Amino acid sequence: MKREQKIAIAILIIGFIAITIYWFSNTKKPIPKLDTEKIILPKYNSSIYQNVPEVKEYIDDIKRLLSQGKSVLPLNSSELDSNAKVAQKILLQNQEFLSDTRSNNGKLEHNDIMTIRPAIISAMSKETQKICKNITCYQATKYNFVTNTTTRAIVDVDNKKVLQIDRYRDKQPDISQRLKKIAQAIALYSPEVKEVLGGTPKLKDMSMANVRSSVNNSPCENKNHLCVAPTFSYHDKEKALWAVIDLTDMKLAIAKWAGLGKTTTPSCIAERTLQNRLIMQKYCQQNNHYESMGWKFDYRITGSDGLEIINAYFKNKEVIKSAKIVDWHVAYRGLGDVDTSTESIVAGRRIEYVKGKNSDFYFGYNDAMGCPMFSTSVVLSFNAPQIKDIVKNNKKIGFYITQDFRNPKWPMACNYRYENRFEFYKDGSFRVVGVNKGRGCGDNAVYRPVMRIDVFNGDEEFYKYQNGSWQKWLVENRDFQYKAKEYYQDKYLYKIVSKKRGYYIEPNRGQFKDNSRGDNATLFATLFKESEGAEDLLTLGSCCKLDEDGVEQFMSQNETIDKKDIVLWYVPRIKNDSRKGDEYCWADTVIENGNLVIKIYPCIVGAKFVPIGDK
């Protein structure tokens, strides 16, 4: 053998050995078998997160700001367009906007500007709407980390004026892009997350890093801390790891495995661009009008309260001032002990944990629906609202307007799809409908859409049917549909009347032939107040306290509603089901005829309002 051949063979052998060593030394550890119910508690000192570059830079910026006698951290220019930069400058010099940035003894309190975006009409008062009709208006949110207060302002950019300021105590806004990146960095840096995954996770495997969450009996659950919940999904294992991040204390609060349910949904689904400027301009920044079959009304897509119907008339008589679905509460059941002393954020969602009666607990978050851009919601409008006929026996008996809201990667696990639908009938009846099309983060979920329905315009009376007669409610109250033992004409459980007209309320018990399993709803009747949902509501109440729906905060023990302007809150309760042949509130992707096909098993809820007749 020639010398050159010997050298070539030696190089080949050495190269093979080197490749082998490199391969085995760099092969990632396999993700261990996942325990569906396992809870991972922090075991390292939270100070380690101060070494994360994004966290360190953020804390340094806050210290520098406070040293200058200021307390409001502005948004980076990368998050602002030219008008937003003008709006931020105006607000940082506005005394009313800054009036809650110091404590009673004058100490500076940490505040962040969270978002500055083109103003959405549903966030404006009627007076502000008139002013902003022909000028450029932007809306901004500020969050006070000490008092857990969100401030929202509307700014006239053209004339450099602040038009409207609203404060929301114990309410949290959409987080800034900077905080989203910080939550992602903490989740990726967390040693607990690395250990349970068997290696450093990748950003591409993370979702929902801007979704707020909370933990019961913890700062998160008490709504004192700002938390989100980045989620790592592993579809082959049918599991997802929620890494709850406390953005107030800058640390991992807790992590929790959750089952995804079986799926053949591909790991990569083509995403459409949701930032549709046409939808924003036509449906979010102005009202739209429609007339048909004696009905006429305005409608719009809100920033976080879904599709809203306003000023609806039937045969020139006012019926609906406002109807919308303000939130979807999503709760999952878990087993075992959970330390709820700290907050959690998973994939941007603020996770909430609520201890149950035995060894179980509930965890989850609140989903908001809204515009495809500049919105505080996570589940975004998909295409424009659509209006379609309702046909029975080949005859048109009404029509409905519907809006589709979905996560970009639906129907993959931990992605959601909701439909807001308002049905109008030629006899003057109407129905507010919520549709859940799955898929969510597991097959043991409880969903509660919070519907706000404001009919007529004052001088109203509300009744419940019980003991064989109609009983009037004189003060604010709530009632549980599942406890009802009798219905008027075997249909109607409630009615609301004014001087000129009235409506029976027919809760859904599965009689509407839409494969529903009933509403099992809680109904509230409260006195109308401008600050209680007339404009966009921030996230309402707890996702996981199943004995509370969030509306309780608007109730006063002795607030009179008789012959007043009454608002109805209707909150159905739905359990999803992934059992083959019994799917409900579920979605999956299956192979049919050699192709992937999305199968939807919707759950449809909502009461029907049937006219009593002219009064």
C-alpha positions in Angstrom: 0.0 0.0 0.0 1.4 3.4 -1.0 2.2 6.0 1.7 -0.5 8.4 0.3 -3.2 5.6 0.6 -2.2 4.9 4.2 -2.5 8.6 5.1 -5.9 8.9 3.4 -7.2 5.8 5.3 -5.9 7.2 8.6 -7.6 10.5 8.0 -10.8 8.8 7.2 -10.7 6.7 10.4 -9.8 9.7 12.6 -12.6 11.7 11.0 -15.1 8.9 11.6 -14.0 8.7 15.3 -14.3 12.5 15.6 -17.8 12.5 14.1 -18.9 9.7 16.4 -17.6 11.5 19.5 -19.2 14.8 18.4 -22.5 13.1 17.7 -22.8 11.3 21.1 -21.5 14.2 23.1 -24.0 16.6 21.5 -27.0 14.5 21.3 -29.7 16.1 23.4 -31.1 14.1 26.3 -34.5 12.7 25.4 -37.5 14.4 27.0 -38.4 12.2 30.0 -41.7 10.5 30.2 -44.1 13.2 31.2 -46.2 13.0 34.3 -49.6 14.6 33.4 -50.2 15.9 36.9 -46.7 16.8 38.0 -46.2 20.2 39.5 -42.7 21.7 39.5 -42.0 24.1 42.3 -39.1 26.6 42.3 -36.1 25.3 44.2 -33.5 27.8 43.3 -33.1 31.3 44.7 -35.1 33.7 42.6 -32.2 36.1 42.5 -30.6 33.9 39.8 -33.0 35.6 37.3 -31.3 38.9 37.8 -28.5 37.5 35.7 -30.7 37.1 32.7 -29.6 40.0 30.4 -33.2 41.1 29.5 -34.1 41.2 33.2 -30.9 43.0 34.3 -31.3 45.6 31.6 -34.9 46.2 32.6 -34.1 46.5 36.3 -31.2 48.9 35.5 -33.6 51.1 33.5 -36.1 51.2 36.4 -33.3 52.2 38.8 -32.1 54.9 36.5 -35.6 56.2 36.1 -36.2 56.4 39.8 -32.9 58.2 40.4 -34.1 60.9 38.0 -37.3 61.4 40.1 -39.5 59.6 37.6 -41.4 56.4 37.9 -43.1 55.7 34.5 -41.0 53.5 32.2 -41.7 54.5 28.6 -42.0 52.1 25.7 -38.9 51.6 23.5 -39.2 53.4 20.2 -39.1 50.0 18.5 -42.7 49.4 19.8 -44.0 52.8 18.6 -45.0 54.4 15.3 -44.6 58.1 14.8 -48.0 59.0 16.2 -47.5 56.7 19.2 -44.2 58.5 20.0 -46.1 61.8 20.0 -48.8 60.3 22.3 -46.3 59.0 24.7 -44.5 62.3 25.0 -47.9 64.1 25.7 -48.8 61.5 28.4 -45.5 61.6 30.2 -46.1 65.4 30.7 -49.8 65.1 31.6 -50.4 65.5 35.4 -53.7 63.7 35.5 -52.2 60.6 33.7 -49.3 60.6 36.2 -51.4 61.4 39.3 -51.3 57.8 40.6 -47.6 57.2 40.2 -46.7 58.2 43.8 -47.9 56.8 47.1 -49.7 58.9 49.7 -46.4 59.7 51.4 -44.9 60.8 48.1 -42.8 57.8 47.3 -42.4 56.9 43.6 -44.2 53.7 42.5 -43.0 51.6 39.6 -45.2 52.1 36.4 -44.8 50.8 32.9 -46.4 52.1 29.7 -47.6 48.9 28.2 -49.1 49.7 24.8 -49.8 52.8 22.6 -51.9 52.0 19.6 -54.6 53.6 17.4 -57.7 54.1 19.4 -60.5 51.6 19.2 -64.0 53.0 19.2 -65.3 50.6 21.9 -62.7 52.1 24.4 -64.0 55.6 23.9 -66.9 57.5 25.6 -69.6 58.9 23.4 -68.1 62.4 23.7 -64.6 61.1 22.7 -66.0 59.2 19.8 -67.4 62.4 18.3 -64.1 64.2 18.7 -62.0 61.3 17.2 -64.3 60.9 14.2 -62.2 63.2 12.0 -58.8 63.3 13.8 -56.0 60.9 14.7 -56.6 59.4 18.2 -54.4 56.9 20.0 -55.0 54.9 23.2 -52.4 54.1 25.7 -52.3 51.8 28.8 -50.1 52.2 31.9 -49.7 49.7 34.7 -48.9 50.5 38.3 -47.0 47.4 39.7 -47.5 48.6 43.3 -51.3 49.2 43.3 -52.1 46.8 40.5 -54.0 49.5 38.6 -54.3 49.9 34.9 -54.8 53.4 33.4 -56.1 53.8 29.9 -55.9 57.2 28.1 -57.2 58.4 24.7 -54.9 61.1 23.1 -55.7 63.5 20.3 -52.4 63.3 18.5 -53.2 66.1 15.9 -54.0 68.7 18.6 -51.8 67.2 21.3 -54.5 66.8 23.9 -55.5 64.1 26.3 -59.2 63.5 25.8 -60.1 60.7 28.2 -58.5 58.9 31.2 -59.9 55.8 32.9 -58.4 53.9 35.8 -59.1 50.2 36.6 -58.1 49.1 40.1 -57.1 45.4 40.4 -57.1 45.0 36.6 -54.2 44.2 34.4 -53.5 45.2 30.8 -51.9 43.5 27.8 -48.1 43.4 28.5 -45.5 45.2 26.4 -43.3 43.4 23.8 -40.4 44.1 26.1 -42.1 42.2 29.1 -43.1 39.4 26.7 -39.5 38.9 25.8 -38.5 39.0 29.4 -41.1 36.3 30.3 -39.7 34.2 27.4 -36.1 34.7 28.6 -37.0 33.7 32.2 -38.8 30.6 31.0 -35.8 29.6 28.8 -33.3 30.4 31.5 -35.1 28.6 34.3 -33.1 25.7 35.7 -36.3 23.9 36.8 -37.6 24.0 33.3 -34.3 22.8 31.9 -34.2 19.9 34.3 -37.7 18.7 33.7 -37.3 18.9 30.0 -33.9 17.3 30.0 -32.2 20.2 28.3 -32.5 23.8 27.3 -35.8 24.4 25.5 -36.1 26.4 22.3 -38.0 29.6 21.7 -39.8 28.1 18.7 -41.4 25.5 21.0 -42.9 28.3 23.2 -46.3 29.9 22.8 -48.7 32.2 24.7 -45.9 34.2 26.3 -48.1 37.3 26.6 -51.2 35.6 28.1 -52.0 36.6 31.7 -52.4 33.9 34.4 -52.7 33.6 38.1 -52.3 31.2 41.0 -54.9 30.9 43.8 -53.9 31.9 47.3 -50.8 33.6 45.7 -49.9 37.1 44.6 -51.1 36.1 41.1 -54.5 34.9 42.3 -54.9 37.9 44.5 -54.2 40.0 41.4 -51.4 41.8 43.2 -48.8 40.6 40.7 -48.6 40.6 37.0 -48.1 37.1 35.7 -48.0 35.3 32.3 -47.7 31.7 31.2 -45.4 30.7 28.4 -46.2 27.1 27.3 -44.0 24.4 25.8 -46.1 22.0 23.8 -45.0 18.4 22.9 -47.6 16.9 20.7 -46.0 13.5 20.3 -46.1 13.1 24.1 -49.6 14.7 24.3 -48.3 17.0 27.1 -47.6 20.7 27.6 -45.5 22.4 30.2 -46.8 25.6 31.6 -44.1 27.9 32.9 -45.7 30.5 35.0 -43.7 33.7 35.2 -44.1 36.4 37.8 -43.3 39.7 36.1 -43.6 41.7 39.3 -40.8 39.8 41.0 -39.1 38.6 37.8 -39.0 34.9 38.5 -40.4 31.5 37.7 -43.4 31.0 40.0 -44.3 27.5 39.2 -44.5 25.0 36.3 -47.1 22.4 35.6 -47.6 19.6 33.1 -50.9 19.4 31.4 -52.4 16.8 29.0 -53.1 17.9 25.5 -55.3 15.0 24.5 -54.7 12.8 21.5 -54.2 14.5 18.2 -52.9 14.0 14.8 -52.7 17.8 14.2 -49.5 18.5 12.4 -46.8 20.4 14.3 -46.6 23.0 11.6 -49.7 24.8 10.3 -49.5 27.6 7.9 -50.3 30.9 9.6 -52.2 33.7 7.9 -51.4 37.3 8.6 -53.9 38.5 11.3 -52.8 42.1 11.2 -55.5 43.0 8.6 -55.7 46.8 8.3 -59.0 46.6 6.5 -60.6 44.9 9.5 -59.1 47.4 11.8 -60.2 50.5 9.9 -63.7 49.2 9.0 -64.8 47.3 12.0 -62.6 48.3 15.0 -62.2 52.0 14.5 -65.8 52.8 13.4 -69.3 51.5 13.8 -71.1 49.7 11.0 -74.9 49.7 10.3 -77.2 46.9 9.1 -81.0 46.7 8.4 -83.1 43.6 7.6 -86.5 42.1 8.4 -87.6 45.0 10.6 -84.3 45.0 12.5 -81.6 47.8 12.4 -78.5 48.0 14.5 -74.8 49.0 14.6 -72.0 46.6 15.2 -68.2 46.7 15.7 -65.3 44.6 16.8 -63.9 45.6 20.2 -60.4 45.6 21.6 -61.1 42.8 24.1 -64.9 42.2 24.3 -65.4 40.4 21.0 -68.1 41.5 18.5 -70.6 44.0 19.9 -74.1 44.8 18.8 -75.3 48.3 19.8 -78.4 50.4 19.3 -80.6 47.6 18.0 -84.2 48.4 17.1 -87.0 46.2 15.9 -89.8 48.0 14.1 -88.4 51.3 15.4 -88.6 50.3 19.0 -85.3 50.1 21.0 -84.5 46.5 22.0 -80.7 46.3 22.7 -78.4 49.0 23.9 -75.4 46.7 23.9 -74.7 42.9 23.7 -71.3 41.3 23.7 -69.2 38.4 25.2 -66.6 40.1 27.3 -64.4 37.0 28.3 -64.1 33.2 28.1 -62.9 31.8 31.4 -60.9 28.6 30.9 -60.3 26.2 33.8 -58.5 22.8 33.9 -58.6 20.3 36.7 -55.4 19.0 38.3 -54.6 16.6 41.1 -52.1 16.9 43.9 -50.7 19.6 46.2 -49.7 22.9 44.7 -47.7 25.7 46.3 -49.7 28.9 45.6 -47.3 31.3 47.3 -46.1 32.7 44.1 -47.5 33.8 40.7 -47.2 32.1 37.4 -47.0 33.1 33.7 -47.1 30.6 30.9 -46.6 31.5 27.3 -47.6 35.1 28.2 -50.8 34.0 29.9 -51.2 34.7 33.6 -51.9 31.3 35.1 -54.3 30.9 38.0 -54.4 28.0 40.4 -57.4 27.4 42.7 -57.4 24.8 45.4 -60.4 22.4 45.2 -62.3 20.6 48.0 -60.1 17.5 48.2 -56.7 16.9 46.7 -57.6 18.6 43.4 -57.1 22.1 42.1 -58.0 24.1 39.0 -55.7 26.1 36.8 -56.2 28.2 33.7 -56.7 31.7 32.4 -59.1 34.2 30.9 -59.3 34.5 27.2 -60.3 37.8 25.6 -61.4 38.2 22.0 -60.6 41.3 19.9 -59.3 43.2 16.9 -56.4 41.7 14.9 -54.1 44.6 15.7 -53.6 46.9 18.7 -55.8 44.7 20.9 -55.5 43.5 24.5 -56.9 40.1 23.5 -55.1 36.8 22.7 -57.8 35.2 20.5 -58.0 37.5 17.5 -60.6 38.2 14.9 -60.2 36.1 11.8 -61.7 37.8 8.7 -64.5 40.3 8.8 -68.0 39.8 10.4 -70.4 37.8 8.2 -74.2 38.0 8.0 -76.1 34.9 6.9 -79.7 33.8 6.7 -81.5 31.6 9.2 -83.7 29.1 7.2 -86.3 26.7 8.4 -88.3 24.4 6.0 -86.8 26.3 3.0 -88.1 29.6 4.4 -86.0 32.5 5.7 -87.1 33.1 9.3 -84.3 35.4 10.3 -80.6 36.2 10.0 -77.4 36.2 12.1 -74.2 38.1 12.3 -71.1 36.2 13.3 -67.5 36.8 14.0 -64.8 34.2 14.1 -62.0 34.6 16.7 -59.0 32.2 16.8 -55.4 31.7 17.8 -53.1 31.6 14.8 -52.2 27.9 15.2 -55.6 26.6 15.9 -56.5 23.6 16.0 -53.2 22.7 17.6 -53.3 22.1 21.3 -53.3 25.1 23.5 -54.9 27.2 20.8 -58.5 28.3 20.9 -61.3 29.3 18.6 -64.5 31.1 19.6 -67.4 32.4 17.5 -69.6 35.3 18.6 -73.1 35.0 17.0 -76.2 37.2 17.3 -79.4 35.8 15.9 -82.3 38.0 14.9 -85.8 36.6 13.9 -88.6 38.2 12.0 -90.9 37.9 15.0 -88.7 40.2 17.1 -86.9 37.4 18.9 -83.1 37.4 19.3 -80.4 35.2 20.8 -76.9 35.9 22.0 -74.8 32.9 21.1 -71.3 31.8 22.1 -69.6 29.0 20.2 -66.5 27.2 21.4 -64.7 25.2 18.7 -61.8 23.9 20.8 -59.2 22.8 21.1 -57.6 24.2 24.3 -54.9 22.8 26.4 -56.6 19.6 27.6 -59.6 17.4 27.6 -60.8 18.2 31.2 -61.7 21.9 30.7 -64.6 24.0 32.1 -65.4 27.0 29.8 -67.5 30.0 30.9 -68.3 32.7 28.4 -69.3 36.0 30.2 -72.2 37.5 28.2 -73.2 41.1 28.9 -76.7 42.0 27.5 -78.2 45.5 28.1 -81.7 45.7 26.7 -84.0 48.8 26.6 -83.0 52.1 28.2 -84.3 52.4 31.7 -87.6 51.9 33.6 -87.2 48.1 33.5 -88.4 45.3 35.7 -86.9 41.9 36.0 -88.7 38.7 37.0 -87.9 35.0 37.7 -90.5 32.3 37.4 -90.8 30.2 40.5 -93.5 28.6 42.7 -96.0 28.9 39.8 -95.7 32.7 39.4 -93.4 35.6 38.3 -91.4 36.9 41.2 -89.9 40.4 40.8 -86.3 41.2 41.7 -86.1 44.6 43.5 -82.3 44.7 44.1 -79.2 43.3 42.3 -79.2 39.6 42.4 -77.9 36.4 40.7 -79.6 33.0 40.0 -78.4 29.5 38.9 -80.2 28.0 36.0 -79.3 24.4 37.0 -81.3 24.8 40.2 -84.5 25.7 38.4 -87.4 23.3 39.0 -90.0 24.8 36.7 -90.3 27.0 33.6 -93.2 29.1 32.4 -94.8 27.3 29.5 -92.0 24.8 29.9 -89.7 27.4 28.2 -89.1 30.6 30.0 -87.3 31.1 33.3 -86.9 34.9 33.4 -88.5 38.0 31.8 -87.5 41.6 31.5 -90.1 44.3 30.7 -90.3 48.1 30.2 -93.2 50.4 29.6 -93.4 49.7 25.9 -92.2 46.1 25.5 -91.0 43.0 27.2 -89.1 39.8 26.6 -89.2 36.3 28.0 -85.8 34.7 28.5 -85.5 31.1 27.4 -82.3 29.5 28.6 -80.7 26.8 26.5 -81.4 23.3 27.7 -80.6 21.6 24.4 -83.9 22.4 22.8 -82.5 24.6 20.0 -81.5 21.5 17.9 -77.8 22.6 17.7 -76.4 19.6 19.5 -76.0 21.6 22.7 -75.8 20.0 26.1 -77.4 23.1 27.7 -76.1 26.2 29.3 -76.1 25.5 33.1 -75.8 29.2 33.4 -75.5 31.8 36.1 -77.6 34.9 35.5 -76.9 38.3 37.1 -79.1 41.4 37.1 -77.2 44.6 37.9 -77.8 48.3 37.8 -76.3 50.0 34.7 -73.1 51.9 35.4 -70.8 53.4 32.7 -67.7 51.9 34.3 -69.1 48.3 34.4 -68.8 47.3 30.7 -70.3 50.1 28.7 -66.7 50.5 27.3 -64.2 47.7 26.8 -63.7 45.7 29.9 -60.3 44.4 31.0 -60.1 40.8 32.1 -63.0 40.1 34.4 -62.7 38.0 37.5 -61.2 34.6 38.1 -60.8 31.9 35.5 -60.8 29.1 38.0 -62.9 30.0 41.0 -65.9 28.0 39.8 -68.2 29.5 42.5 -67.5 33.0 41.1 -67.9 34.4 37.6 -66.3 37.9 38.0 -69.6 39.8 37.8 -69.9 39.6 41.6 -67.7 42.7 41.9 -70.5 44.8 40.2 -73.1 43.7 42.7 -74.2 45.7 45.8 -76.3 44.1 48.4 -79.0 46.7 48.5 -78.6 48.4 45.0 -82.2 48.9 43.7 -82.9 47.8 40.1 -86.7 48.1 40.0 -87.7 50.5 37.3 -84.1 51.3 36.6 -81.7 50.6 33.7 -80.8 46.9 34.2 -77.8 45.0 32.7 -78.1 41.2 32.4 -75.0 39.0 32.7 -75.4 35.5 31.4 -72.6 33.0 32.1 -73.0 29.5 30.7 -70.8 26.6 32.1 -69.6 24.0 29.7 -67.4 20.9 30.1 -65.4 19.7 27.1 -65.2 16.1 26.0 -62.7 14.3 23.8 -64.1 10.8 24.0 -64.5 9.2 20.6 -68.1 9.6 19.4 -68.8 12.1 22.3 -66.6 15.0 21.3 -67.8 18.4 22.5 -65.9 21.7 22.6 -63.2 19.9 20.7 -61.3 20.0 17.5 -58.9 17.6 15.9 -57.1 16.9 12.6 -57.7 13.5 11.1 -56.7 11.7 7.9 -59.5 11.2 5.5 -59.0 9.9 2.0 -55.3 10.4 2.4 -55.5 14.1 3.4 -55.6 15.9 6.7 -59.0 17.2 7.6 -59.9 19.4 10.6 -62.9 18.0 12.5 -64.8 20.5 14.7 -67.1 19.5 17.5 -68.5 22.8 18.7 -70.4 23.6 21.9 -73.1 26.2 21.4 -74.6 28.2 24.3 -76.9 31.2 24.8 -80.4 32.2 25.8 -83.1 33.3 23.5 -85.1 36.4 24.1 -88.8 36.1 22.9 -91.1 39.2 22.8 -94.0 39.2 25.2 -95.8 41.7 23.1 -96.5 45.5 23.2 -97.0 46.7 26.7 
